[in-house]
Amino acid sequence: MGALNGSISFTRFYVEGDLPDNFRDDFIQRINHRIFVPLTPEDEEKERTGWCSIEHPLDLDLDVYKVFYNEYLNIGMRVDKWRIPSPILKAHYTEAERDYMAEHNKERLSRDEKLEIKERVEIKLRHRTMPSMKVIDMSWNTHTGMLRFWNQSSKTCELFQAFFEDTFQMRLVPQSPYTDALQFELTDDQVELLAMMEPSVLHNGPTLAPST
């Protein structure tokens, strides 16, 4: 979350590429094509990502009126994950393994049998709990191309960048002084000079202790 509660912990990107004709309808179709699909205990996946409403994470039926606020496209990236604590999984697996060996009169199990038992145990435990849910807000100004993603983790930002580009077929570029400067109408010579500039070191000496 973050966009609706005033959090300032976000990462800025620029969206590169021209908006398609009727982009609102086009984007809604693209979002719904990758809308979040809830995990079930029988799924092989342990983690799943998809889009959801920015206001109500359980709302997966999105339309133009739920997504667009004037020129802003606002949605949430929802990531659900099965999290079964290792001690609990190990205890139930050991018990299931012991029962299986007694039932089939075995002293040792094959690798395939162990994997099958573990899968059955995980499914059983999943039926007793719910996957964890994380929703991260995104707000994209479609007029300026500036996008804010309410997370600063490099791993999460990489996941978001790949998922966004796969959804909208537009490139995300992390915000920097260089990309900020490119938003102005620069000549080719100015762009070339800008690319050659190096960051300045404003302080390269030891830090002075305050005087007493």
Secondary structure, 3 states (H helix, E strand, C coil): CCCCCCCCCCEEEEEECCCCCCHHHHHHHHHHHCECCCCCCCCCCCEEEEEECCCCCCCCCCCHHHHEECCEEEEEEEEEECCCCHHHHHHHHHHHHHHHHHHCCCCCCCHHHHHHHHHHHHHHHHCCCCCEEEEEEEEEECCCCEEEECCCCHHHHHHHHHHHHHHHCCEEEECCHHHHHCCCCCCHHHHHHHHHCCCCCCCCCCCCCCCC
